[in-house]
Amino acid sequence: MKNTAKRSGVTMEEIESAIEQGEEVIDKYFDSTSTRVGRPHKNVERRKEVIKTNLDLTKELSTELDEVAQSLNISRQALIKVWVRQALDSHYLAGSHRKANHKRAARHD
């Protein structure tokens, strides 16, 4: 049975064959900006602009973050980025939910 990545249109056998022939497959089949396997999309932005920032934490908070990050096998920075993204997503979802409820209430008046 062939292992086919449905979205990518490439089989594992094709990738293995290319490797065996000495072909460089990383750039051809793997999208380094995601976990996507297959032929790269044309207009994929490889790097976004990064803004550096400083964050002052108490020692206790830093230790706690490090413990959580270690349990997830990721860096403290990765953990903070994930949590900030989740918090922003929740904020935006809550805001749009409140706006929708406000519009519905206004219609019933």
Stockholm file with secondary structure:
# STOCKHOLM 1.0

chainA/1-109         MKNTAKRSGVTMEEIESAIEQGEEVIDKYFDSTSTRVGRPHKNVERRKEVIKTNLDLTKELSTELDEVAQSLNISRQALIKVWVRQALDSHYLAGSHRKANHKRAARHD
#=GR chainA/1-109 SS CCCEETTTTEEHHHHHHHHHTTCCCHHHHBCTTSSCBSSCCTTCCCCCCCCCCCCCCCHHHHHHHHHHHHHHTSCHHHHHHHHHHHHHHHHHHHHHHHHHHHHHHHHHC
#=GC SS_cons         CCCEETTTTEEHHHHHHHHHTTCCCHHHHBCTTSSCBSSCCTTCCCCCCCCCCCCCCCHHHHHHHHHHHHHHTSCHHHHHHHHHHHHHHHHHHHHHHHHHHHHHHHHHC
//
